[in-house]
Amino acid sequence: MLGAQANVTLIEADFLHGMAESFDYIIGNPPYVSITALSADERDYYRRQYSAASGRFDLYALFFEQAMRVLAPKGRLVFITPEKFAYVQSAARLRQQLAEAGVEEVAFLSEDTFAGLVTYPVVTTLQRDLPTAPTRVFPRHGDFIAVSLPTDGSSWLPHFNGHHRPSSTHTLSDAFVRISCGVATGADQIYVVGNV
């Protein structure tokens, strides 16, 4: 309950269509909306406005980018989203932005956090202009670890799993921890095809 001295201002606006204010704290569970659920006009608009709107982007990635735009110096951002932004190619620019902004913590939540939904949720906390420090990672299964996130947009998963190697020596275990929801139909380029 808010105390008598609290000063709360409600703002009704479309967060992705620009905000003039800056905020000290942004806490949210942005919508998880695949590019396939957006109209062609919406996709075009978002691609013009957001560098994170590349490839098969999800709307929550744009909420991250917009939140970082309006986050005040030393401000703190906490979002619960699906974990896939940490490793999918379409989120490379978002990973770069997040790492440069200063990710404090990444906490993987139980897969059944949202009953009946398969989202593999993660809570990401960042503080703008955080001095360079390792990111605290809390895996679903296992002990807390501290990692230095790459700022080049590459996958964070190998770092989270303690398997980071130079790019020329990656193995499948660096990229995969489990098998989950399938890939998009028609994404043949992800398969290695050989003659038997």
Order of alpha helices (4+ residues) and beta strands (2+ residues): beta-alpha-alpha-beta-alpha-beta-beta-beta-beta-alpha-alpha
